[in-house]
Amino acid sequence: MLPENEIRFPGEYSRRITYVVLTILTAAIGVYMMYDILSANGITILEGVILVLFAISFCWISTSFLSAIFGFILLMLRRDPMTLKPIDTIYNDSMPITTRTAIVMPIYNEDTHRVIAGFEATLRSVEQTGEISHFDFFMLSDTTKSDIAQRERDYWQQFTDRIGELSKQTFYRRREKNLHRKVGNIAEFLQRWGKNYEHVLVLDADSVMSGHCIMRMVRTMQANPRSGLIQTVPTPVRQTTFFGRFVQFAAVLYSPMLAAGIAFWQTGAANYWGHNAIIRTKAFIDHCGLPTLEGKAPFGGDILSHDFVEAAMLRRAGWDVFLLAELEGSYEEVPANIIDYATRDRRWVQGNIQHLGLLGAAGL
């Protein structure tokens, strides 16, 4: 059963109506202007196709444009996007931590040195908060290459030697077969150890999070018993190529505005991006079991963009999903070149295509 105290935000329904109306109006103006250009000498079939594709693309751009505008206003006013309260008043950093949290990092054939370094940086930062007794740390390996697996074991031994007594709170587990990919990796962890923790904080292989950020996430979960998942906005870091630095600069510049605007519209119906997020263990176990889709790729098989679906399943069960747009201390790395970026986007596109088969599911 869900806790009783359901959260309501000021103007929650009217926010979404405003969002839809403004998106339609903005897109309509853009499409009309394009139509005016194309129709100067009559519309050909090709121009009609161009107009349709433009309408779809411009509608998508309009959603981001409006989110950025509203997010910019909220940031300038220093208001929390959901509650609209002054941003300095929404966190209670003195709340005692009374729950246990597992911090897990799933890995798969990664740069072992980088993975261990990021894992240790997060652990050390949590240690500095003085609250590390409430946390355990798990590295969940799905590595299939024997040489990398051996390197993981060697580096892990060196890591545990370095951290001394803290090694009692760190665990390394490797699956021989990476059944169902990352989803299966997390699911296997939850089946074996999930009952020991109220929360699980999921990192990516290239994630780093500050202890201050993690403490605020845990305290927010404690303060909001109906929250099933809290997502942060990871900031790209450690880029050295021109492309990577460009993406990193762009994200630092406009991600805060976009995220604040998105949180303003979504309130308690936000999304999950698969990492740098904390989940309520029991809610996730009870409601987020994923099916294997029938048929062949790109429509069938394991669900690639599983995080979107898991957020929807939590919402269907009545749990809130929050995006804490203003929370600092969440970091990730991004593809360093356009080829790797396109490869990642292709995987995401396939995941989005699979979502079409889930639209008819009850409650989604």
C-alpha positions as CSV (number, residue, x, y, z in Angstrom):
1,M,0.0,0.0,0.0
2,L,1.0,3.6,-0.6
3,P,1.6,6.1,2.2
4,E,-1.3,8.4,2.7
5,N,0.3,11.8,2.3
6,E,0.0,12.5,-1.4
7,I,1.9,15.6,-2.6
8,R,0.2,18.3,-4.5
9,F,1.9,21.2,-6.2
10,P,0.4,24.6,-6.9
11,G,-1.3,24.8,-10.2
12,E,-0.2,21.3,-11.2
13,Y,-3.0,20.7,-13.7
14,S,-3.0,24.2,-15.1
15,R,0.8,24.0,-15.7
16,R,0.3,21.1,-18.1
17,I,-2.7,22.7,-19.9
18,T,-0.6,25.8,-20.4
19,Y,2.3,23.7,-21.7
20,V,0.2,21.9,-24.2
21,V,-1.6,25.1,-25.4
22,L,1.7,27.0,-25.8
23,T,3.4,24.1,-27.6
24,I,0.5,23.9,-30.1
25,L,0.5,27.7,-30.6
26,T,4.3,27.9,-31.0
27,A,4.4,25.0,-33.4
28,A,1.4,26.3,-35.4
29,I,3.1,29.7,-35.9
30,G,6.3,28.0,-37.1
31,V,4.5,25.6,-39.4
32,Y,2.4,28.5,-40.9
33,M,5.6,30.4,-41.6
34,M,7.2,27.5,-43.4
35,Y,4.0,26.9,-45.3
36,D,4.0,30.5,-46.4
37,I,7.5,30.0,-47.8
38,L,6.8,26.7,-49.5
39,S,3.5,27.8,-51.1
40,A,4.9,30.8,-53.0
41,N,4.6,28.8,-56.2
42,G,2.3,26.1,-55.1
43,I,3.0,23.0,-53.0
44,T,4.6,20.0,-54.6
45,I,4.4,16.5,-53.1
46,L,8.0,16.8,-52.0
47,E,7.3,20.1,-50.4
48,G,4.3,18.6,-48.7
49,V,6.5,15.8,-47.2
50,I,9.0,18.5,-46.1
51,L,6.2,20.4,-44.4
52,V,5.0,17.4,-42.5
53,L,8.5,16.5,-41.3
54,F,9.1,20.1,-40.4
55,A,5.9,20.2,-38.3
56,I,7.0,17.1,-36.4
57,S,10.5,18.5,-35.7
58,F,9.3,22.0,-34.9
59,C,6.8,20.7,-32.4
60,W,9.6,18.9,-30.6
61,I,11.8,22.0,-30.7
62,S,8.9,24.0,-29.3
63,T,8.6,21.8,-26.2
64,S,12.3,22.4,-25.4
65,F,12.0,26.1,-26.2
66,L,9.2,26.5,-23.7
67,S,10.8,24.4,-21.1
68,A,14.0,26.5,-21.4
69,I,12.0,29.8,-21.1
70,F,10.1,28.8,-18.0
71,G,13.2,27.2,-16.5
72,F,15.2,30.5,-17.1
73,I,12.5,32.5,-15.3
74,L,12.4,30.1,-12.4
75,L,16.2,30.1,-12.1
76,M,16.3,33.9,-12.2
77,L,13.6,34.1,-9.4
78,R,15.5,31.3,-7.5
79,R,12.3,29.3,-7.1
80,D,12.0,25.5,-6.8
81,P,10.3,24.3,-10.1
82,M,7.8,22.1,-8.3
83,T,6.8,23.8,-5.1
84,L,7.6,27.3,-6.3
85,K,9.1,28.0,-2.9
86,P,12.4,29.9,-2.5
87,I,15.1,27.4,-3.6
88,D,17.1,27.8,-0.4
89,T,14.2,26.6,1.8
90,I,13.3,23.3,0.2
91,Y,16.0,21.0,1.8
92,N,16.3,20.0,5.4
93,D,20.0,19.2,5.7
94,S,19.7,18.6,9.4
95,M,17.2,15.7,9.1
96,P,18.6,12.5,10.6
97,I,19.2,9.7,8.1
98,T,17.3,6.7,9.4
99,T,17.3,4.5,6.3
100,R,19.9,2.2,4.6
101,T,20.9,2.8,1.0
102,A,22.9,0.7,-1.4
103,I,25.0,2.6,-4.0
104,V,25.4,0.4,-7.0
105,M,27.5,0.7,-10.1
106,P,26.7,-1.7,-13.0
107,I,29.7,-2.2,-15.3
108,Y,30.3,-4.0,-18.6
109,N,33.8,-4.4,-20.2
110,E,34.8,-0.9,-19.0
111,D,38.1,1.0,-18.5
112,T,38.8,-0.6,-15.1
113,H,41.0,2.2,-13.8
114,R,38.4,4.9,-14.6
115,V,35.6,2.9,-13.1
116,I,37.4,2.2,-9.8
117,A,38.5,5.9,-9.6
118,G,35.0,7.2,-10.0
119,F,33.6,4.6,-7.5
120,E,36.2,5.5,-4.9
121,A,35.7,9.3,-5.4
122,T,32.0,8.8,-4.7
123,L,32.7,6.7,-1.6
124,R,35.2,9.1,-0.2
125,S,32.8,12.0,-0.7
126,V,30.1,10.1,1.2
127,E,32.6,9.3,3.9
128,Q,33.3,13.1,4.4
129,T,29.6,13.7,5.2
130,G,29.9,11.5,8.4
131,E,26.9,9.4,7.4
132,I,28.7,6.6,5.6
133,S,27.4,4.0,8.1
134,H,24.0,4.2,6.4
135,F,25.4,3.1,3.0
136,D,26.9,0.1,1.3
137,F,28.6,0.2,-2.0
138,F,28.3,-2.5,-4.8
139,M,30.2,-2.9,-8.0
140,L,28.0,-5.1,-10.2
141,S,30.1,-6.5,-13.1
142,D,28.6,-8.0,-16.2
143,T,32.0,-8.1,-17.9
144,T,32.4,-10.9,-20.5
145,K,36.1,-10.5,-21.4
146,S,38.3,-12.6,-19.2
147,D,41.3,-10.2,-19.3
148,I,39.1,-7.2,-18.2
149,A,37.5,-9.4,-15.5
150,Q,40.9,-10.3,-14.1
151,R,41.9,-6.7,-14.1
152,E,38.7,-5.8,-12.2
153,R,39.6,-8.3,-9.5
154,D,43.2,-7.0,-9.3
155,Y,42.1,-3.4,-9.1
156,W,39.4,-4.2,-6.6
157,Q,41.9,-5.8,-4.3
158,Q,44.1,-2.7,-4.5
159,F,41.0,-0.5,-3.9
160,T,39.9,-2.4,-0.8
161,D,43.5,-2.3,0.6
162,R,43.5,1.5,0.2
163,I,40.2,2.2,1.9
164,G,40.9,0.0,5.0
165,E,38.0,-0.5,7.3
166,L,35.6,0.9,4.7
167,S,36.1,-2.2,2.7
168,K,33.6,-3.9,5.0
169,Q,30.9,-1.7,3.3
170,T,32.1,-2.4,-0.3
171,F,31.2,-5.4,-2.4
172,Y,32.2,-6.7,-5.9
173,R,30.0,-9.2,-7.7
174,R,30.5,-10.5,-11.3
175,R,27.8,-12.5,-13.2
176,E,29.1,-15.1,-15.6
177,K,26.3,-14.4,-18.1
178,N,24.9,-10.9,-18.6
179,L,21.3,-12.1,-18.9
180,H,19.0,-9.2,-19.9
181,R,21.9,-6.7,-19.9
182,K,21.8,-3.9,-17.4
183,V,18.2,-4.5,-16.4
184,G,19.1,-8.1,-15.5
185,N,22.1,-7.0,-13.6
186,I,20.1,-4.6,-11.4
187,A,17.3,-7.2,-11.0
188,E,19.6,-9.9,-9.8
189,F,21.1,-7.5,-7.2
190,L,17.6,-6.6,-6.0
191,Q,16.6,-10.2,-5.7
192,R,19.6,-11.1,-3.7
193,W,20.2,-8.0,-1.5
194,G,17.3,-5.6,-2.1
195,K,15.4,-6.5,1.0
196,N,18.3,-5.1,3.1
197,Y,17.9,-1.5,1.8
198,E,15.1,1.0,1.7
199,H,16.8,2.8,-1.2
200,V,19.1,1.9,-4.1
201,L,21.1,4.7,-5.7
202,V,22.1,3.7,-9.3
203,L,25.3,5.0,-10.9
204,D,26.6,4.5,-14.4
205,A,30.1,3.3,-15.1
206,D,31.2,6.8,-15.7
207,S,29.2,8.5,-12.9
208,V,30.5,10.4,-10.0
209,M,28.3,11.9,-7.3
210,S,29.1,14.1,-4.3
211,G,28.3,13.1,-0.8
212,H,26.3,16.3,-0.3
213,C,24.1,15.5,-3.3
214,I,23.5,11.9,-2.2
215,M,22.6,13.0,1.4
216,R,20.0,15.4,-0.1
217,M,18.6,12.7,-2.3
218,V,18.2,10.3,0.7
219,R,16.7,13.0,2.9
220,T,14.2,13.9,0.2
221,M,13.2,10.2,-0.1
222,Q,12.7,10.1,3.7
223,A,10.7,13.3,3.7
224,N,8.4,12.2,0.9
225,P,7.1,8.7,1.6
226,R,5.3,8.6,-1.8
227,S,8.4,9.2,-3.8
228,G,9.3,6.1,-5.8
229,L,12.3,7.6,-7.6
230,I,14.3,10.8,-7.7
231,Q,16.3,11.7,-10.7
232,T,19.2,14.2,-10.8
233,V,20.6,16.1,-13.8
234,P,24.1,14.8,-14.4
235,T,26.6,17.4,-15.6
236,P,29.1,16.2,-18.3
237,V,32.7,16.3,-17.2
238,R,36.3,15.2,-18.1
239,Q,36.0,15.9,-21.9
240,T,39.2,16.6,-23.8
241,T,38.1,16.4,-27.5
242,F,36.7,19.4,-29.4
243,F,33.3,17.6,-29.8
244,G,33.3,16.4,-26.1
245,R,34.1,19.9,-24.9
246,F,31.4,21.4,-27.1
247,V,28.8,19.0,-25.7
248,Q,30.0,19.6,-22.2
249,F,29.9,23.4,-22.6
250,A,26.4,23.3,-24.1
251,A,25.1,21.0,-21.3
252,V,26.5,23.2,-18.6
253,L,25.0,26.3,-20.3
254,Y,21.4,25.3,-20.9
255,S,20.7,22.0,-19.1
256,P,19.8,23.8,-15.8
257,M,17.2,25.9,-17.7
258,L,15.8,22.9,-19.5
259,A,15.7,20.7,-16.4
260,A,14.0,23.4,-14.3
261,G,11.3,23.9,-17.0
262,I,10.8,20.1,-17.4
263,A,10.4,19.7,-13.6
264,F,7.9,22.6,-13.6
265,W,5.7,20.8,-16.1
266,Q,6.1,17.3,-14.9
267,T,6.1,17.8,-11.1
268,G,5.6,14.3,-9.6
269,A,5.5,12.6,-13.0
270,A,9.1,13.0,-14.1
271,N,11.3,10.5,-16.0
272,Y,14.1,8.1,-15.2
273,W,17.3,8.3,-17.1
274,G,18.8,5.1,-15.8
275,H,21.5,6.4,-13.5
276,N,22.4,9.1,-11.0
277,A,19.1,8.5,-9.5
278,I,17.7,7.0,-6.2
279,I,14.9,4.5,-6.2
280,R,12.6,3.2,-3.4
281,T,13.6,-0.5,-3.4
282,K,10.3,-2.1,-2.5
283,A,8.3,0.0,-5.0
284,F,10.7,-0.8,-7.7
285,I,10.7,-4.5,-7.0
286,D,6.9,-4.7,-6.8
287,H,6.1,-2.7,-9.9
288,C,9.1,-2.5,-12.3
289,G,9.5,-6.0,-13.6
290,L,10.1,-5.7,-17.4
291,P,8.8,-8.1,-20.1
292,T,10.8,-9.3,-23.0
293,L,9.0,-8.0,-26.1
294,E,7.9,-10.5,-28.7
295,G,9.4,-10.5,-32.2
296,K,12.8,-9.5,-33.5
297,A,14.6,-6.2,-33.2
298,P,14.0,-3.3,-33.5
299,F,10.6,-4.0,-32.1
300,G,11.2,-7.1,-30.0
301,G,13.7,-8.4,-27.5
302,D,15.0,-6.8,-24.3
303,I,13.7,-3.3,-23.8
304,L,16.7,-1.0,-24.4
305,S,15.3,2.3,-23.0
306,H,14.1,0.5,-19.9
307,D,14.4,3.5,-17.7
308,F,11.5,5.4,-19.3
309,V,9.3,2.3,-18.9
310,E,10.2,1.8,-15.3
311,A,9.3,5.4,-14.4
312,A,5.9,4.9,-16.1
313,M,5.4,1.7,-14.1
314,L,6.0,3.5,-10.9
315,R,3.6,6.3,-11.9
316,R,1.0,3.7,-12.9
317,A,1.3,2.2,-9.4
318,G,0.7,5.6,-7.8
319,W,4.3,6.5,-6.8
320,D,5.8,9.9,-7.5
321,V,8.8,10.3,-9.7
322,F,10.7,13.6,-9.2
323,L,13.4,15.4,-11.1
324,L,15.6,17.5,-8.8
325,A,16.7,20.0,-11.4
326,E,18.5,22.3,-9.0
327,L,20.5,19.7,-7.1
328,E,24.3,20.0,-7.8
329,G,27.0,17.3,-7.4
330,S,25.8,14.8,-10.1
331,Y,28.3,14.1,-12.9
332,E,28.7,11.8,-15.9
333,E,30.9,11.5,-19.0
334,V,29.5,11.7,-22.6
335,P,30.7,10.3,-25.9
336,A,34.0,12.0,-27.0
337,N,33.2,11.9,-30.7
338,I,30.3,12.1,-33.1
339,I,30.5,8.5,-34.1
340,D,30.2,7.2,-30.5
341,Y,27.4,9.8,-29.9
342,A,25.5,8.6,-33.0
343,T,25.9,5.0,-31.8
344,R,24.4,5.8,-28.5
345,D,21.6,7.8,-30.2
346,R,20.8,4.8,-32.4
347,R,20.4,2.6,-29.4
348,W,18.1,5.2,-27.8
349,V,16.1,5.4,-31.0
350,Q,15.6,1.7,-31.1
351,G,14.4,1.8,-27.5
352,N,12.0,4.6,-28.4
353,I,10.6,2.4,-31.2
354,Q,10.1,-0.4,-28.8
355,H,8.0,1.9,-26.6
356,L,5.4,1.9,-29.4
357,G,4.5,-1.7,-28.4
358,L,3.9,-0.6,-24.8
359,L,1.6,2.3,-25.5
360,G,-1.5,0.0,-25.3
361,A,-0.5,-1.4,-21.9
362,A,-3.0,-0.7,-19.2
363,G,-2.3,2.5,-17.3
364,L,0.7,3.5,-19.3
